[in-house]
Amino acid sequence: MALLEVAELTKDFGGLRAVSKLSFVVEPGEILGLIGPNGAGKTTVFNLITGFHRATGGRVILDGASVLGLKPHAVTRRGIARTFQFVKPFPKLSVRENVTLAAFMRLPARRNAEAEAERLLARVGLAAKLDGPASDLTLAEQKRLEMARALATRPRLLLLDEPMGGLNPREVDEASRLVREIRDGGVTVVLVEHVMKAIMRISDRVVVIHHGEKIGDGPPDRIARDPGVVAAYLGRRES
Amino acid sequence: MTRAAAALAVLVLLALPWLVPNQFFLHLCVTVLMWTLLGAAWNLLGGFAGQVSFGHAAFFGVGAYITMLLYLQLGVAPWYGMLVGGLGGALVSLPIGLICFRLRGPYFSLSTLAVAEIVRLIVLNWEQVTNGPVGLLITTLPRVGVGPRAVDWESKTPFFYIVAVLALAAMLATYGLSRSRLGAYLLAIREDEDAAEAVGIDTVRTKVLTLALSSFFTGLAGGFYGLYFRYVDPDAVFPITLSVEMVFIAVVGGLATVVGPVIGAIFLVTTAELFRERFQAGHLIFYGLFMMVAIRYLPEGIWGGARRLISHGPARSR
């Protein structure tokens, strides 16, 4: 059975249909890439799944139970964690405290939550930065901090919103490796990304959205050759 | 602050009526402690969670009226009435919180201002119960004492001890909160509400509960006000200036700190006393000016800034 099933998901902002009858599934253990041109509705899909936006219609089912209409914190409790396209650390709090706060949900005792935070921060390569405020980190480090923070809620499904956006090539490689490690650790990953080379390399499967509708769904090499997808990105040739 | 210093400060405080047996000085101390209690109460929500309420006068007034009415109508002694007043303030805060916390940032602040005005108008116009604009008056307080030694309610000393205990309780609650999971959640909400939700924090519930705790202490202070001045009317216990002065104390003293409200309260009472003799509302101008200076140059307040100087490093979140 699919881990996450999105069916007929629709979102209107006033008269604008941002997401239109979008359906896709996420299989357990895979890395699913969600791509599409600017303004295609990728982040909106994340916001709908995680409860930050209220859907106009459709279904979102995690492991057999609907999560649509739940508040974001309740969605997190059900096992879906996310990061943000524009990073949202707790800027004045220490790096350790940022992740400890998230670990509290599963580990109420501070000692245990802090130990979990330190373990996860070591895993994302921030072991040397524990005591500084999160605002002192570079963008790449803040994105890794958000991944550690999301993992601290012990999700089954992790939604990463542009984990490589704005990073240099070396940082992109590191982030790619980290995403694979997270998946190998047993967490299913869906990521929205603009960095095509990276997403084509690490995704097991890719879903393409254009104007809020799905126009492609399949393995990366096939999607890259799909004429409809190429047209969405480059525009159709006048003939 | 170390435990020893805190214990010494508490001892000196409790010895004050004996060290300085001057009724006017004690009156100033009572006022400072009442404002400390209020500043600490506001700080629980405003300092930790960054939710700026301009409507705490509502909970103060509700606490004051409940305490007075319980005594005048049912003969419940005001020191028990105060506790009920605090609980009443907390109870009133629940629907207010559930409504106002649908809004964020400045919109939340404005809604609290409006709600406080609504509560004031209800009390002003509900004359059968509240006596309307005439207010409520206590002529004599019940006799308390063992044998022939009764508490002298004409002296300031018993009031000093009552309000000292209340203020210390509020400061203790602040300390407890700063070390608890709830306190950590509030800081997360202050920093970023979306991110707080994303890590599984029920932000609305957390804010509503904290508002209730904050309102409890504010209601207690209202009850004490009734007990101390023995007279309340809507203008005295529901003014906007009261809400604003609570904000002032917390901001100037130091947000989310235990000692900040004491500093803020001393500052507020001193300037009020200095200016009141010359012109009636002059102290308000001065508060406004000083608040601007504090926000610009001392965003952590006097205590927060002093603590940073002492520790020579970034202040810890607690």
Interface residues (C-beta under 8 A of the other chain):
Chain A: T50 F52 K71 P72 H73 A74 T76 R77 A81 R82 F84 K88 P89 F90 P91 K92 L93 S94 E97 T100 L101 A102 F104 M105 P108 R110 P133 R149 A150 A152 T153
Chain B: R181 A184 Y185 L187 A188 E191 D192 D194 A195 A196 E197 A198 V199 G200 I201 D202 T203 V204 P314 S317
